[in-house]
Amino acid sequence: MSGTKDKIKGAVNDATGNVKQGVGKATGNAELQAKGKAQEVKGDVQKAKGNVKDAVSKDR
């Protein structure tokens, strides 16, 4: 199983999180900023998971 799907999902979450953070900052909405940061971290974790899956599949 390829890690490509995880990398794509991670990139989408990362980008969405960045947008939420920006909107939260622009509107003074600290809660939205925090949710955006959390989603960005989730995206980073998903991308890392995809990288690990790809590394494992290359070793086989």
N, C-alpha and C positions, 0 to 999 in steps of 0.2 A: 504494500500500500504506500502510495506516494505522499509526501508531506506537502504537496502543492496546494491541496485544498485548505490545509491549516494555514499555510502562508498567505493565501488569498483572504481567508476570513480574518486573519490577523491584521493584514493591511487595511481592510475595510473598517475593522474596529478601531485601529489606530487613527485613521483619517477622520472617522466619525467623532472620536473622542477629542481630537484636536479642534474640530469645528465647535463642538459643545463647549469646550474650554474658552474658545474665542468669543462665542456668543455670551457665555456667562460673564466673562470679564467685561465685555462691552456694555452689558446691561446691568452690571453690578450684582449678578445673581451667583452668590457663592455656592449654592447647592448645585446649580448646573455646571459650574466649574469643577466641582468635586466629582460629579458623575462623569464628566468628560475625562478627567484624569484617570478615574477607575477604568473607564472603557479603553483608554489608551494603554494602560498597563495590561489589560486583558489581551489586547491586540499584540503587544510585545511578547506575552507568554505564548500565544498561539503561533506566532512566527517562529519562536524558539522551538516549539514542539515540532513544527514542520521541518525545521533544519535538522533536528535530531532524527526524525523519521527518515529523512533523505540520507543522512550519514549512516544510519543502520542499514538501509537498503543497499547502499554502495558497498558495504563490507561483506555482503552476502554473495 
